[in-house]
Amino acid sequence: MPPGCNSATKVEAEHAVAVAAAITQELFPPLAKALGYHLHDGFRLCKDWICLQPEHIRKIMEDSLRVTTPQ
């Protein structure tokens, strides 16, 4: 190993993974929501309100945008 590099023990590595999992799975989602976002696939931030609507409402909105959007 190059000088100045540190290595972690297996226990330290497992602890680091557990901390990272807690942050991404337990802390990040409520923080995103508090900031006005929601998540797609558990990690992609989105602030588009239409995503939160039921499927039939999204379809109506998408259809109306197709009709009113100039080509």
PAFIMI-89992 format. One record per atom (N, C-alpha, C): residue in three letters; x, y, z. Coordinates in Angstrom, 1 decimal, always signed. Each point is the difference from the previous one (the first is absolute). Layout:
// residues N
{kelum = ALA	x = X	y = Y	z = Z}
...
//
This chain:
// residues 71
{kelum = MET	x = +0.8	y = -1.2	z = +0.0}
{kelum = MET	x = -0.8	y = +1.2	z = +0.0}
{kelum = MET	x = +0.9	y = +1.2	z = +0.0}
{kelum = PRO	x = -0.4	y = +1.1	z = -0.8}
{kelum = PRO	x = +0.9	y = +1.2	z = +0.0}
{kelum = PRO	x = +0.0	y = +0.7	z = +1.3}
{kelum = PRO	x = +1.1	y = +0.7	z = +0.3}
{kelum = PRO	x = +0.1	y = +0.7	z = +1.3}
{kelum = PRO	x = -1.1	y = +1.0	z = +0.1}
{kelum = GLY	x = -0.5	y = +0.2	z = +1.3}
{kelum = GLY	x = -1.0	y = +0.9	z = +0.3}
{kelum = GLY	x = -1.4	y = -0.5	z = -0.3}
{kelum = CYS	x = -0.1	y = -1.2	z = -0.5}
{kelum = CYS	x = -1.4	y = -0.6	z = -0.3}
{kelum = CYS	x = -0.4	y = -0.8	z = +1.3}
{kelum = ASN	x = -1.2	y = +0.1	z = +0.3}
{kelum = ASN	x = -0.5	y = -0.7	z = +1.1}
{kelum = ASN	x = -0.9	y = -1.1	z = -0.5}
{kelum = SER	x = -0.1	y = -1.1	z = +0.7}
{kelum = SER	x = -0.9	y = -1.1	z = -0.4}
{kelum = SER	x = -1.0	y = -0.2	z = +1.2}
{kelum = ALA	x = -1.1	y = -0.4	z = -0.4}
{kelum = ALA	x = -1.1	y = -0.2	z = +1.0}
{kelum = ALA	x = -0.1	y = -1.5	z = +0.3}
{kelum = THR	x = -0.3	y = -0.3	z = +1.2}
{kelum = THR	x = -0.3	y = -1.4	z = +0.4}
{kelum = THR	x = -1.4	y = -0.4	z = -0.6}
{kelum = LYS	x = -0.2	y = -1.3	z = +0.0}
{kelum = LYS	x = -1.3	y = -0.5	z = -0.5}
{kelum = LYS	x = -1.2	y = +0.7	z = +0.8}
{kelum = VAL	x = +0.2	y = +0.0	z = +1.3}
{kelum = VAL	x = -1.0	y = +0.6	z = +0.9}
{kelum = VAL	x = -0.2	y = +1.5	z = -0.3}
{kelum = GLU	x = +1.1	y = +0.7	z = -0.3}
{kelum = GLU	x = -0.1	y = +1.4	z = -0.3}
{kelum = GLU	x = -0.7	y = +0.2	z = -1.3}
{kelum = ALA	x = +0.3	y = -0.8	z = -1.0}
{kelum = ALA	x = -0.7	y = +0.0	z = -1.3}
{kelum = ALA	x = -1.5	y = -0.3	z = +0.1}
{kelum = GLU	x = -0.3	y = -1.0	z = +0.8}
{kelum = GLU	x = -1.4	y = -0.3	z = +0.2}
{kelum = GLU	x = -0.8	y = +1.1	z = +0.7}
{kelum = HIS	x = +0.7	y = +0.7	z = +0.9}
{kelum = HIS	x = -0.6	y = +1.1	z = +0.7}
{kelum = HIS	x = -0.2	y = +1.2	z = -1.0}
{kelum = ALA	x = +1.0	y = +0.2	z = -0.8}
{kelum = ALA	x = -0.2	y = +1.1	z = -1.0}
{kelum = ALA	x = -1.1	y = -0.3	z = -1.0}
{kelum = VAL	x = -0.2	y = -1.2	z = -0.4}
{kelum = VAL	x = -1.1	y = -0.4	z = -0.9}
{kelum = VAL	x = -1.3	y = +0.2	z = +0.7}
{kelum = ALA	x = -0.1	y = -0.4	z = +1.3}
{kelum = ALA	x = -1.2	y = +0.2	z = +0.8}
{kelum = ALA	x = -0.4	y = +1.5	z = +0.1}
{kelum = VAL	x = +1.0	y = +0.8	z = +0.3}
{kelum = VAL	x = -0.3	y = +1.4	z = +0.1}
{kelum = VAL	x = -0.5	y = +0.6	z = -1.3}
{kelum = ALA	x = +0.7	y = -0.4	z = -1.1}
{kelum = ALA	x = -0.4	y = +0.5	z = -1.3}
{kelum = ALA	x = -1.5	y = -0.4	z = -0.3}
{kelum = ALA	x = -0.3	y = -1.3	z = +0.3}
{kelum = ALA	x = -1.3	y = -0.5	z = -0.2}
{kelum = ALA	x = -1.1	y = +0.8	z = +0.8}
{kelum = ALA	x = +0.4	y = +0.3	z = +1.2}
{kelum = ALA	x = -1.0	y = +0.7	z = +0.9}
{kelum = ALA	x = -0.2	y = +1.4	z = -0.6}
{kelum = ILE	x = +1.0	y = +0.7	z = -0.5}
{kelum = ILE	x = -0.1	y = +1.3	z = -0.5}
{kelum = ILE	x = -0.9	y = +0.0	z = -1.3}
{kelum = THR	x = +0.3	y = -1.0	z = -0.9}
{kelum = THR	x = -0.7	y = +0.0	z = -1.3}
{kelum = THR	x = -1.4	y = -0.5	z = +0.2}
{kelum = GLN	x = -0.2	y = -0.9	z = +0.9}
{kelum = GLN	x = -1.4	y = -0.7	z = +0.1}
{kelum = GLN	x = -0.9	y = +0.7	z = +1.0}
{kelum = GLU	x = +0.6	y = +0.5	z = +1.1}
{kelum = GLU	x = -0.8	y = +0.5	z = +1.1}
{kelum = GLU	x = +0.0	y = +1.6	z = +0.1}
{kelum = LEU	x = +1.1	y = +0.6	z = -0.3}
{kelum = LEU	x = +0.1	y = +1.4	z = +0.2}
{kelum = LEU	x = -0.3	y = +0.8	z = -1.3}
{kelum = PHE	x = +0.5	y = -0.5	z = -1.1}
{kelum = PHE	x = -0.2	y = +0.8	z = -1.3}
{kelum = PHE	x = -1.4	y = +0.1	z = -0.4}
{kelum = PRO	x = -0.8	y = -1.0	z = +0.0}
{kelum = PRO	x = -1.4	y = +0.1	z = -0.5}
{kelum = PRO	x = -0.8	y = +1.1	z = +0.7}
{kelum = PRO	x = +0.0	y = +0.0	z = +1.4}
{kelum = PRO	x = -0.8	y = +1.1	z = +0.7}
{kelum = PRO	x = +0.6	y = +1.4	z = -0.3}
{kelum = LEU	x = +1.3	y = +0.0	z = -0.1}
{kelum = LEU	x = +0.6	y = +1.3	z = -0.3}
{kelum = LEU	x = -0.4	y = +0.5	z = -1.4}
{kelum = ALA	x = +0.0	y = -0.8	z = -1.0}
{kelum = ALA	x = -0.4	y = +0.3	z = -1.3}
{kelum = ALA	x = -1.5	y = +0.5	z = +0.0}
{kelum = LYS	x = -0.8	y = -0.7	z = +0.8}
{kelum = LYS	x = -1.4	y = +0.4	z = +0.1}
{kelum = LYS	x = -0.2	y = +1.4	z = +0.6}
{kelum = ALA	x = +0.8	y = +0.2	z = +1.1}
{kelum = ALA	x = -0.1	y = +1.3	z = +0.7}
{kelum = ALA	x = +0.5	y = +1.1	z = -0.9}
{kelum = LEU	x = +0.8	y = -0.3	z = -1.0}
{kelum = LEU	x = +0.4	y = +1.1	z = -0.9}
{kelum = LEU	x = -0.9	y = +0.1	z = -1.2}
{kelum = GLY	x = -1.1	y = -0.8	z = +0.0}
{kelum = GLY	x = -0.9	y = +0.1	z = -1.1}
{kelum = GLY	x = +0.2	y = -0.9	z = -1.2}
{kelum = TYR	x = +0.9	y = -1.0	z = +0.2}
{kelum = TYR	x = +0.2	y = -0.9	z = -1.1}
{kelum = TYR	x = -0.6	y = -1.4	z = +0.4}
{kelum = HIS	x = +0.0	y = -0.8	z = -1.0}
{kelum = HIS	x = -0.4	y = -1.4	z = +0.2}
{kelum = HIS	x = +1.1	y = -0.9	z = -0.7}
{kelum = LEU	x = +0.0	y = -1.2	z = +0.2}
{kelum = LEU	x = +1.0	y = -0.9	z = -0.6}
{kelum = LEU	x = -0.6	y = -1.0	z = -1.0}
{kelum = HIS	x = +0.8	y = -0.2	z = -1.0}
{kelum = HIS	x = -0.3	y = -1.1	z = -1.0}
{kelum = HIS	x = +1.1	y = -1.0	z = +0.2}
{kelum = ASP	x = -0.4	y = -1.3	z = +0.0}
{kelum = ASP	x = +1.0	y = -1.1	z = +0.1}
{kelum = ASP	x = +0.8	y = +0.1	z = +1.3}
{kelum = GLY	x = -0.6	y = +0.7	z = +1.0}
{kelum = GLY	x = +0.7	y = +0.0	z = +1.3}
{kelum = GLY	x = +1.1	y = +1.0	z = +0.1}
{kelum = PHE	x = +0.4	y = +0.7	z = -1.1}
{kelum = PHE	x = +1.2	y = +0.9	z = +0.1}
{kelum = PHE	x = -0.1	y = +1.2	z = -1.0}
{kelum = ARG	x = -0.8	y = -0.1	z = -1.0}
{kelum = ARG	x = +0.0	y = +1.2	z = -0.9}
{kelum = ARG	x = -0.9	y = +1.0	z = +0.5}
{kelum = LEU	x = +0.5	y = +1.3	z = +0.2}
{kelum = LEU	x = -0.9	y = +1.1	z = +0.4}
{kelum = LEU	x = -0.8	y = +0.5	z = -1.1}
{kelum = CYS	x = -1.3	y = +0.4	z = +0.4}
{kelum = CYS	x = -0.9	y = +0.5	z = -1.0}
{kelum = CYS	x = -0.9	y = +1.0	z = +0.8}
{kelum = LYS	x = -0.3	y = +1.1	z = -0.7}
{kelum = LYS	x = -0.9	y = +1.0	z = +0.6}
{kelum = LYS	x = -1.2	y = +0.3	z = -0.9}
{kelum = ASP	x = -0.2	y = -0.9	z = -1.0}
{kelum = ASP	x = -1.2	y = +0.1	z = -0.9}
{kelum = ASP	x = -1.2	y = -0.5	z = +0.7}
{kelum = TRP	x = -1.0	y = +0.9	z = +0.2}
{kelum = TRP	x = -1.2	y = -0.4	z = +0.8}
{kelum = TRP	x = -0.8	y = -1.0	z = -0.8}
{kelum = ILE	x = +0.1	y = -0.1	z = -1.3}
{kelum = ILE	x = -0.9	y = -0.9	z = -0.7}
{kelum = ILE	x = +0.4	y = -1.5	z = +0.3}
{kelum = CYS	x = +1.2	y = -0.2	z = +0.4}
{kelum = CYS	x = +0.4	y = -1.4	z = +0.4}
{kelum = CYS	x = -0.8	y = -0.5	z = +1.2}
{kelum = LEU	x = -0.5	y = +0.9	z = +0.8}
{kelum = LEU	x = -0.7	y = -0.5	z = +1.2}
{kelum = LEU	x = -1.4	y = -0.2	z = -0.2}
{kelum = GLN	x = -0.5	y = +0.3	z = -1.2}
{kelum = GLN	x = -1.4	y = -0.2	z = -0.3}
{kelum = GLN	x = -0.3	y = -1.4	z = -0.4}
{kelum = PRO	x = -1.3	y = -0.4	z = +0.2}
{kelum = PRO	x = -0.4	y = -1.4	z = -0.5}
{kelum = PRO	x = +0.2	y = -0.1	z = -1.5}
{kelum = GLU	x = +0.2	y = -1.3	z = -0.4}
{kelum = GLU	x = +0.3	y = -0.2	z = -1.4}
{kelum = GLU	x = -1.0	y = +0.6	z = -1.0}
{kelum = HIS	x = -1.3	y = -0.1	z = +0.3}
{kelum = HIS	x = -1.0	y = +0.5	z = -0.9}
{kelum = HIS	x = +0.1	y = +1.5	z = -0.1}
{kelum = ILE	x = +0.3	y = +0.7	z = +1.1}
{kelum = ILE	x = +0.2	y = +1.5	z = -0.1}
{kelum = ILE	x = +1.2	y = +0.3	z = -0.8}
{kelum = ARG	x = +1.1	y = -0.7	z = +0.2}
{kelum = ARG	x = +1.2	y = +0.2	z = -0.8}
{kelum = ARG	x = -0.3	y = -0.1	z = -1.5}
{kelum = LYS	x = -0.8	y = -1.1	z = -0.4}
{kelum = LYS	x = -0.3	y = -0.2	z = -1.4}
{kelum = LYS	x = -0.8	y = +1.2	z = -0.5}
{kelum = ILE	x = -1.0	y = +0.4	z = +0.7}
{kelum = ILE	x = -0.8	y = +1.2	z = -0.4}
{kelum = ILE	x = +0.9	y = +1.2	z = -0.3}
{kelum = MET	x = +0.9	y = +0.2	z = +1.0}
{kelum = MET	x = +0.9	y = +1.2	z = -0.1}
{kelum = MET	x = +1.0	y = -0.2	z = -1.3}
{kelum = GLU	x = +0.5	y = -1.1	z = -0.1}
{kelum = GLU	x = +0.9	y = -0.3	z = -1.2}
{kelum = GLU	x = -0.7	y = +0.2	z = -1.3}
{kelum = ASP	x = -1.2	y = -0.6	z = -0.1}
{kelum = ASP	x = -0.8	y = +0.2	z = -1.2}
{kelum = ASP	x = -0.4	y = +1.4	z = -0.3}
{kelum = SER	x = -0.3	y = +0.8	z = +1.1}
{kelum = SER	x = -0.3	y = +1.4	z = -0.3}
{kelum = SER	x = +1.2	y = +0.8	z = -0.4}
{kelum = LEU	x = +1.2	y = -0.4	z = +0.5}
{kelum = LEU	x = +1.2	y = +0.7	z = -0.4}
{kelum = LEU	x = +0.3	y = -0.3	z = -1.5}
{kelum = ARG	x = -0.3	y = -1.2	z = -0.4}
{kelum = ARG	x = +0.2	y = -0.4	z = -1.5}
{kelum = ARG	x = -0.9	y = +0.9	z = -0.9}
{kelum = VAL	x = -1.2	y = +0.2	z = +0.5}
{kelum = VAL	x = -1.0	y = +0.7	z = -0.9}
{kelum = VAL	x = +0.4	y = +1.5	z = +0.0}
{kelum = THR	x = +0.4	y = +0.6	z = +1.1}
{kelum = THR	x = +0.3	y = +1.4	z = +0.1}
{kelum = THR	x = +1.4	y = +0.5	z = -0.4}
{kelum = THR	x = +0.9	y = -1.0	z = -0.1}
{kelum = THR	x = +1.4	y = +0.4	z = -0.3}
{kelum = THR	x = +0.2	y = +0.1	z = -1.5}
{kelum = PRO	x = +0.4	y = +1.2	z = -0.5}
{kelum = PRO	x = +0.2	y = +0.2	z = -1.4}
{kelum = PRO	x = +1.1	y = -1.0	z = -0.5}
{kelum = GLN	x = -0.2	y = -0.5	z = -1.2}
{kelum = GLN	x = +1.0	y = -0.9	z = -0.6}
{kelum = GLN	x = +1.1	y = +0.7	z = -0.8}
//
